[in-house]
Amino acid sequence: MSQLLPHTHRILERPSMEYRPFGSDSDGRTIQDVSGMTVRANLEYLEILVTRQHGVESAQTALEKLVGLLNERIPDRTYHVTVDFLKNPWNSYSYEFVMFLAEFSIQLSEQPDYHFNMGREQFLSPIVQILGRPLSIVQIYRLFPYFAEKFTKGSLHTEVISVTNGHAVMRMQFSESSLAQFGPYLRGCAERVCQTTKATISQVPASMFGQAPATIQDTCCIAEGAPYCEWTFTWTPQTPPLSNWILGAVALSLLTLGLTITFAPHYPWWGHAGLSIFPLMIIPLMGRIWTDRKELEERGTIIQEQLASAEQQHEELRKAYLQQEHNLVEVRRHADDLTVLHKLTLQISSTLDQERIIQAGLQAVVHSVRYDHAWIALWNETRQQFESIHTYGGPQAWGATLQNGTIPATVGDLLYETFHSPTPIVIEDIQPILDQAHTSTARILTEGKIKNGIALALNSPNQSLGVLVAGHHTTKSLTISEKNLLSTIAHQLAIALDTALAYDEIEALNLGLETKVQERTTELQQANQDLETANTRLQELDRMKSQFLAHCSHELRTPLTSIKGFTENMLLGMVGPVAERQHLYLTRISANANRLTRMIGDLLDLSRIEAGTIRLDLQSVALPALLEDVTQEIMPLTETKHQQLSIETTGEDLTIWGDPDRLHQIVTNVVHNAHKFSPNHGKIRMTVRQDPPNHILLCISDNGPGIHQEALSNLFQPFYQAHRTPEIGTQGLGLGLSIVKQLVELHEGNITAESTVGKGTTFHIRLPRVAPSAPFPSL
């Protein structure tokens, strides 16, 4: 651990959070250092304090300001929080995040003793009070480690040193993961945690038993350099009342004395006294034993019931919210990645200038993916060397020096190895790279202060263009999602550079051709008519070429819809014949454009459904006719695999009340899936029949590879794909069946799937059949 600072140094001196605040850490483990109930109590107490001082509106403003301060210190906007998110008691957070929140709360409350007072007034949660009410103070203090574990999940190690009636000694230490998160600010963080914890413990007699709070004596504290915090608590001892038993014993003693005097007057006085004192000694003791036994039995029963119920509900809800939290982070990450790619694509598709394309790519790597330094070296195939080196984030003194420099192809050098590697090279330790690198490569890495990073080849479909290197000044781990994002950026840059190079070549040919035409025209002005005709033809070709170049320029600035449309036009030969290799590339472009269009459409449908903004245009729909339409549309696809697509209906009325477009979308998605996963010469069958009392059942089956039983339960989840094998070649986001399920449910129906591995899958879509006299209301 680094040198510890005095407790007066707070963690806010750290410019930004170094650990993820929630979700999963860099190793994939779920973050659960501090319970969401703790964070919620903090927000509620801050809201109460500011409301007391300045009113309700000021309290809401303070909470929004708290969220803003936290988000400023979270470097990855994927993890930015809201007030509602922080008030969710089932979330879990890292201790570093909670310490930032604690310090900001003190600033906004303007109360130096904020955490001690919060422990007294707010931190003893209702769950703990309910669970502890049947117990005595001594029993509650003995359970202190159990309750601490419930709310910190191993980030704190608590210990009860001793407990007697009226006196307790307790101890607290931090786990290794918490120590790592606090770093040099351990003592300042420990002081905050110590204040809140001891205040909460001392409040037990007051909140649960109506006594005065326990007095606190600090034995030692981590904030002062001790290895742990230890406190001594003192409170008024609890004594169970025995008055009824004592009164009963006195009455029985008096009765015994009266009877012995009446019926045995000859007994000596000490005999009468002994017989009368005996009940007074025995009955209170029996009463105490009986009372203690009944109390223990009742408390034991109550505790077992409460603990079992609370434990089960708590763990179930906690796991559910942790999973939801993880999913939210992943969705945010994917959205941010798409945003980065979208912005970069807009920039590089709006220009044919290589310098602007390269700078846009380097800026995206540094600013959006958050690398400290990035550089690109372009490959010269003729000279067998890397040249035209562009950097961003490195020393300003480099400038044109590197752009004019060259790096020859050297076996073992980072650039050479990356250029010939099919996969990116992850730089975990820079020293072995420097030992084998060319002098110029080593200079860039050394002067750029690169500790670790990644190197990727710039490969377009036509050629390899160079190498992209990105690095950090400090050691950081590289996630799979970050690696994939950088690979996509490198691929997009390679395509854009390839296009720019092709345009430059065409432009150079154009200039050369114009010069030759002018020279030949001057030389042959007096030539015969045949040469004049040839000259006219050359001018016409020049005009057509200029139009073609203008058309291409327009295409490069057109959004996705234009790219898709013009690609399909070129495939159809509307702008002239294309060669076989050109046809292959255009087909890939068209396929990827269609795929992206489907992805965007699926994402839009899913977001509209979840937001509740989708509307159904309900009307009578003849299901057999709709199936026939779908069959005609998808027939060209099935014919490519020689598949048989059939419809089986009964003679009954199979009219339903629904939205024809959405029903068409439902059937098309399921049938398209059946086509995709069915083998060549496979069979796809659609059967429709009535399902009493008031439904119609549509079954769509195939003889594909089938789905494993463990995958069926997740089949309709967003982004889930049951098949990912290369031979099947699945593409897309995995939203199709999720959208189908939600559209079916909007029609008051349901969808299920059954499958046998090796035999095929059948989807059962059950839709309500409503008579025209009682139609569904429009949604």
N, C-alpha and C positions, 0 to 999 in steps of 0.2 A: 504493500500500500504506500502511496505517496505521503510526504510529510504532512502531518495533521495540523490544521490551523486552529487558533483559539476559537472558543465558542461564539465570540462576537462576530466572526466571519460567517456570513450566511450563504446558502447555496445559490441565492440570486446573483452572486458574483460570477457564477458560471453563465456565459453568454447564451447558451441554448442547452436543451436537454440532450444528454448523450445516450439515453436508453429509450426504447419505445414505451409510451405511457400505458398501453393496454394491448390486448390481442395476444399475439405470440412474439417471443423474442427471436433473435437472429438464428437460434438453434431450433426453432419450431416448438419450444415449450410454452405452454399457456402461462401468461402473466397473471398472477393472483397474489401479489405481495400484500395488498390492502383491500379489504372488502368495500364494495360500493356503498354499504350502509354508513361507513365511516366518512366517506366523502359527502354523502347526502347530509349527514348530521352537521358537517362543517358549513355547507351552503345554507342550511336552514338556520343555523345559529347566526351566521353573518346577516342573513335576511332579517332575523328578529332584531339584532342590534341596530342595524341601519334604520329599520322601521321605527324603533323607539326614538331614535335621535332626529330623523329627518322625514319620516313618512314612507308610505308604501311605494310611491313612484321612485323615490331615491333608492329604495332597496332593490327594485328591479334593475335600475341603472347600474348599481354596484355589482350585481350578479353578471350583467352583460360585460361590464368592464373587467371583471375577474376572468371571464372566458376569453376576452380579447388579449389580456396579458398572458394567459397561458398559451394561447395559440401563437403569439409572437415568439415564444421560447421553444415551440415544437417545430423542428426544421422540416419535417415531412408533413405536408398539409393533409395527407391521407388520414392522419391521426388528430386532426383538429376537432375540438369538442364544442358542444352547445350546453346551455343551461339544463335543458330537459335531459340530455345525455348524462350529465353529472348527477342529476337527481334520481337516476335509476339505481335502486339499491342492489340490483343483481349484477352490476358490472364489477370488474376487478381492475386494479391499477398497480403500477410499479411504485416503489417507495420514493424514487426520485421525483416522479410526477406529484405525489401527495405532498412532498416537502415544498415544491414550488408553489402549490396551491396554498399551503399553510402560510408561507411568507407573504404572498399576495393578500391573503385574508387579513393578516395583521395590518398591512398598509391601508387597506380599504376601511377596516373597522376603527382605526386610530386608537386601538386599545392594546397596550403593551402586554397585559395579562390575558390576552384573548384565549390562548389555548388552555390555561388553567381554569378560567371561568367556563369555557365550553365543556371541559370535562365535568365540571360540577353541575352545569345546567342542562346539557344536551346529550352527552356522550353515552349515558347509561340507557341503552336502547330499550324500547318496550319489550322486545323478545327476551332480553336478559332479565328484565324485571318480572315478566310472566313466569319464566323458567325458575327463577330464584325465589319467588314469593313463598312457596311452601317450606323453604329451607331456613335454617338459622344463619346468622351472620358468619359464624365460624365455618359452617358448611359451604357457604357461598365463597368465602375467601380460599377455602381449600380447592374449590373448582376454578380458581382464577386461571391456571394454565389452559384448561379446557376452553373457557370463553375467549381467551386471547388467541388460541389456535383457530377458532371459528372465524375471527375477523382479520387475521394476518396470514394464515396458511403457511406457517413455517418461516416467515421473514423475521419474527421475533421468537426468542427462546425465553420463556418465563418459568419461574421456579418459586414454590412456597417453601421458605426456610423453616418457619414454625408458625403455628396458630394455636392460640388458647382463647378462652372466653374473655374478650376484652383487649387482646393483644395479638398482632400478626407481623411477621417479617417476610417481605417479598423481594424478588430479584428479577431483573430484566436484562437480556443481552440481544444484540442483533445477529442475524445470520450472515454467512459469508457473502451471499448475493446482495444483501442490504448494505454491508460495508463497502462493497465494490461500487454500488450506485452512489453512495454518499461521498466517497473519495476523501479528499482533504477537508471536506466540510462536515465530517462525522460528528464532531463535538457540537457544532451549532444545530444540526438536525436532531441529535440525541437530546438536547435541551428541550426542544419543542415536544418530542414524543414523551419525554419524562414528565413534563408538566401536565400534559393531557392524561397520561396513564395514571399517575398517582392521584390526581384530582378525581378521576372517575372512580377509583377504588375507594377513596375516602368518603364518597357520596353514598355508598351502599347502605349504611345504617340510616341515613336521612331519607332516601328515596323509597326504601322498601319497608322500613320498620318504624318510621316516624321519630327517630332519635336525632340527636345532633350529629353532624358529619364527624368522622374519625379524624383525630389529630394526626399530622404527618411529621415524621422526623427523617430527614435525609441522612442515610448512613454514608453513602458514596454515590458518585454520578459519573457517567461516561463524559459528560460535558467538562468535568474537571480533570480528566485524564485517567479515571478508573476504568478497569476492564468491563464493568457492569454498573447498572443502577440498582441501588438497594434502599428500601424504605421500611420504616417501622410505623405501624398504625396502631392507635389506641382509641378505644371506644367504651361506652358504658356497658358492662357485662349484662347479658340477658339471663334473668332468673324466672323460671316458670312459677306461677302462683299455686300455692298449696293451701290456701286459706280454708277452702271447703273441707278438705281432708283433716286439717288441724282442728277446725271447729267440731267436726264429727267425732274426732278422737277425744276432745275435751268432754263433749256431751256423754260419750260412752263411758269415759273414766268416772264422771260424776254419777252416772247411773249405776255403774259397778260398785262404787263406794257406798251409795245409798242401799243397794240390795244386800251387800255384805254386812252392813251395820244392822239392817232390819232382820235378816234371817240368820246371821251368825254373830250375835252381840258378844259372844264369849271370845272371839278372835282378838288377839292383841292388836294394838294400834298399827304396828308396823306391818302386820298382815293385810289389814284393810288398805294401807297406803300402797303396798306392793301390788295388790290386785288392781287398784284403780290406776296406777301409773302404767301398767302393762299395755292397755289399749292406746294410751297416749304415745307410746314408743313404736308400736307395731303398725298402727293404721296409717300414719303419715308416710312411713316407708313403703307400705303396700300401695298407697295412693300414688306415690312418685313413680314406682315401678310400673303400675298399670297405665298411668298417663303417658309415660315415656314410650311404652310399648305401642299404645294406640297411635300416638303421634308419629312414631317411626313408620308404622305400617301404612298410615294414610299418606305420609309424605313420600314414601317409597313408591306407592302405587301412582300417585300424581306425577312424580318425577319420571317414572318409566313411560307413562302415557304421553306426557308432554315432550320428552326427549325423542321418543320414537316418531311422533307425528311431525314435530318441528324439524328434526334431522332429515327425514325423508323429503318433506316439502322444500326445505332449504337446498338440499343437494340437487334435487331435480330441477328447480328453477335456476340454480346457479349454473349448472351444466348447460341448460338451454340458452341462457343469456350469454355465457361465454362463447358458445358456438355462434350465436347471432352476432356477437361482437367481432369474432374472427371473420365471419362472412362479410360484414360491413367493411372491414379494413381491406379485404381482398377486392371487393367491388370498387371501393374508392381508388385502390391502387391501379386496377385495370382502367378505370375512367381517366385517371391522371396520365397513364401511359398513352391512351388513345388521344388525349388532348395534346400531349407532346408531339405525337406522330402527326396529328392533324395540322398543328401550327407549322411543323417543319415541312410537311408536304406542300402547304400553301406557299411557303417561302421559296422552296427550291423548284416548284413547278411554275413559278411566275417569272423565272429568269433562265437565260441560257449562258450566263456568265459564270465561268468556273470559279472565279474568286468569290463571288457572292454565294454560290452553292456551298463551297467548302466552309466559309465563315459561318453560314447559317447552321451547318451541321456541327461545327465545333462549339458554337454558342449554345446549341441545344444540349450537348453533352455536359458542358460546364454549368449552365444555369438551371436546366430542367432536371437532368439526372444527377446533378450536384457533385461533379468531379472538380478537382482543383486545377487540373491541367489536361489539355487534349491537343494532339497534333496529328497531321496527316502528311504522309510522304507518298508522292505519285511515282508509279513505275514507268521507266522508259525501256520498252522492249528492245529497241534497236541498240542502245548503249549498255543494256543490262545493268542498270543502276537505278536507285531511287533519287528523285530530285523534286524540285518545286515543293519544299517543305513549308507547310503552313501551321502555325501554332496559335493557341489561345489560352490565356491564363498563365503563360510562362513569363520569364523576364522580359521587360520592355526593350532591353538592349539588343535582343536577337534581331528583330525586324527583318530587313532585307538580307541580312547575313545568311540566315537559314534558307530563305526562299531561293537564293542563288547557289546554295551548297548542294553537294551530291553525296550519296552514300552507296558505294559499290556493293553488289551482291556478294555476301560473305556467309559461308556455311556456319551455322551456329549463332549468327546475329539475330536479334529479335525480329527485325523487319523481314529478313530472308525466311526465317522459320515460320513466321505468321503468314507470309505471302503464299507459302507452299503447304500450309496446314488446312485441312478441311473444316476444322473447328477453331473457335477463338482460343487464344492462349491466355490463361489467367495468371497474372503476376502476383504470387503470394509473398515471395521474398525477392527483393530487387538485386541482392548481391550476386547470386549465380547468373542472372541476366547480364549484369555489368561485366562479369569475368569473361564472358564469351562474345560480348558485343563489339561491333566496330567502334573505332574511336569517336566518330561523329554521333553515333547512336548513344554511346555511353555519356558523351557530353550533354546531350539533350536531357537524358534521364537524370543525370547528376545535378546539373544546374537547375532543372525543373523541380528538384527535391521530391522526386517520385519515390514513395515507399512501397506501394503496391498498386495494382490496377489490372487492366485488360488490354489485349491487342487483338484487332480483328482485321481480316482481309476485306478489301473493297472489291467484291466480285459481282459483276453484272451478268446477265444471261449471255452476253457476247464475249466478255473478256475480263481479266483481272486488272484492276486499275491502280492499286496501291494498298496502303496499310493505315488504319486508324488506331492510335494509341491513346488511352485515357488513364489517368492516375490520380492518386490521393497523396497529400503531403503527410498524412497520418495513416496508420494501419487500420483498415476497415475490411469487414467481410463482404463478399460479393454474393448477393442472393440470386436465385435462379431467375426470378422475374426481371431483375435488373440486367442480367446477362442476356435474356431474350430481347429486352427492349433495346439494348445497345446493338445486338445483332440486326434487329429490324432497321434501326437508324443507319447502320453501315450499309445494309442492302439498298435502302432508299437513296442514300448518297451515291452509291455506285451506279444505280440506274440513271439518276439525274446527271452525273458526270459523263456517263456513256452517251446520253442524249446530247449533252452540250458538245462533247467531242465530235459526234457525228454531224451536228449542225455546223461546227467550225470547218470540218472537212468539206461539207457541201458548199459552205460560203466561200472557201478558198477555191474550190473547183469553179464556182460561179464567177468569181472575179477573173480567174484565168481564162475561162471560156469567153467572157465579155471582151477581154483584151485581144484574144486571138480573132474573135469575130470582127472587131474594129480594124485590126491590122489587115485581115484578109479582105475586108470590104474596101479599104483604101487601095490595096494592091490590084484588086480586080474590078474597080469601078467601070473600066472600059471593056470588061470581058463580055462574052456572049450571053444570050438569054438564059441558057441552062445554068450558068453560074449565078445569075441574078435570082433565078428560081430557088437555087440552093440557099442563097443568102436570105431570101424571104422566109424559107423554111426554118433556117437557123434563128431568125428573129422570132418566129412564131413559137419555136421551142423555148427560146429565152423567156417569152411572155408566160408560157405555160409553166415553166420552171419557177418564175417569180410568184405566180399565183399559188403554185404548190407549196413554196416556202412560206408564204403568208398564211396559207391554210394550216400548215404544220404549227406555225407560231401561235395561231389562234387555239389550236387543239391543246397546246401545252398550258394554256391559261384557262382552260374550261374545267369546271368541276366534274365530279365523278359521273354525273348523268351524261354529260357530253362525251366523256371518254368512252363510256360504255356504248353510246349510240353510234359514234363514228367508228369504233372498233368493229361493231357488228356490220356496219356499212362496208368497211374494207373487206371483211370476211366474205360478204356476199358479192364482192367484185364490183361494187358500185363506183369505185375510183380507179378501176383497172385491175388487170390480173396480178396475182401475188404468187411468189415462189413458194415451194413446199416449206422451206425453213421459216420464211416470213409468216406463212399460214400457221405454223406451230406456235410462234411467239404471239401472234395476234390472238390465237385461240386461248393461250394462257392468260393474256391480258384480259380478254373478255370473261374468261372463267373466274378470274380473281375479282374483276369488277362486279360480276353477278353475285359472287360469294359475299363481297363487302356490302352490296346492296341488300342482300337477304339478311345479313347480320344486323345492319342498321334498321331494317324493317322490323326484325324480330325484337331488337332492343326497344324500339319505339312502341310496338304493340305491348310488350311486357310492362313498360313504364306507364302506359295509359291504363292498362288493366289494373295495376297495383295502385295507381292514383285514383281510380274510380271514375275516370273521365271518358271511358269508352261507352258508346251508345249503340243500342241495337235497333235496327229498322225492322220491326216484327211484322210478318205477313204470312199468309199461307204458302207453304213450300212443298211441292211434290218431290219427295225424297228420291224416287227412282229416276226422275228426269235430271235431278241434280247430279246423281251418281253417273248418269250417262254423259253429262257435260264434263265431269272430271276425267272420265275414261278417255274421251276424245282428246282432251288437253295433254294427258300424260302418256298417251299411246306412243308418240315418237320416242320417248325415253325408254319405254318397255321394249320397243322393237329393237333398240340398240343391243339389248341383251337377250333378244328372242324370248321374252317372258310372255306368259299367257295371263291376261287380265280379264276377269269375268264378273258378271253381276247376276245374283240370284234373288228374285223377289217372289212374293205370293200374290194372289189375286185380290188381296184385301186393300182397303183404303190406307195408303201409307203417307198421308199428308200430315205435316207437322206445322206448328206455329213458331216461326223463328226468323232470324236475319239471313237471307239467302247468301249474302257475301261472306258472312262469318261462317256459316255452315259449309260453304264451298272451301273456305280456308281450312277448316277442321279436317274435312275429308282429304283434301289435297295433301296436307302435311303428313297424315298417317299413311296414305297410299304411296307418297314419295319415299317415306322411310322404308316401306315394304319393298319398293323397287330397288332401293339402294342396297339393302342387305340380302336380297334374294339372289341366288346364283343365276348364271346363264341358263335359259330354258326353264326357269322357275315358274311357279304359279302363284298368282295373287287373286284372292277371291273376296268379293263383297256380297254379303247376304243381309237382307232386310226382312224383318217380320214384326208383327204386333207383339207387345209384351204386356199382357193384362196387369192391372185393369186399365191403365190410361197412358201407356208408353209405347214407344217404338224402339226396337233394338237393332242396331247396325253393327255387324261383325266384319272386321277386315283382317284376313289371315294371309300368311305367307309361309313358304317352306325354306326360310333362310337359316342361319346358324343358330338361332334361338338366343335366349338371354338367361344367364344364370339366376337362380332364385334370389341370391343375396343382392343382385342388382335391381330386381323388380321393385323393391320398396323405394328406391331412389329414382326410378325411371322418369317420373314427372317433376323432378326437382330442377330448378333453373341451373344451367351450365353443366348438367350431368350428362355424360355420354357413356353408355354401356359398352360400346365397341370402339376401340382405338387402335386396332391392328392395321398395319400398313396395307395388307392385301385388300381390306375392305375400303380403306381410303376415306374414312369419315372426315368431313369438314364442317365448319360452322361453330357456333357458340354453345350448342346444346340447349337451345331455348324452344325448339319446335314443339316437343311434347308438353312442355310446361305451359306454353301458350294455348295449345289444344285443350288441355285440362281446364284451364281457367275460362276459356270461351264456352266449353261445354257446361261448366257450372253456372255461367251467366245465363244459359238457357234452361236453368233449373234441372240439368241432367248430370250424369256422372260417366266416367270412363275408367275402365280397368284393363289390365293386361294379364294374360297367362302365356307361358312359354315352356317349351321343352328343348333343352340343348340338343342340337343336331337335327331337330325336326321342324322348328319354326315358331312363330309367335302369332297370337290372335289378340286384337284389341276389340273390346266390347264397349260400344258407345250407346248409352241408354238416354233417350230424349223424350220429354213429355209430349203426349199427343193431346192437344187442347182443341175442343170443338170451336167452330167459328162463333158460336153463340156466347162463348165465355173465354175470349182470348186473353193472353197475358197482357198486362199493361206494358206500354213501351218504357224501356229503361232510359 
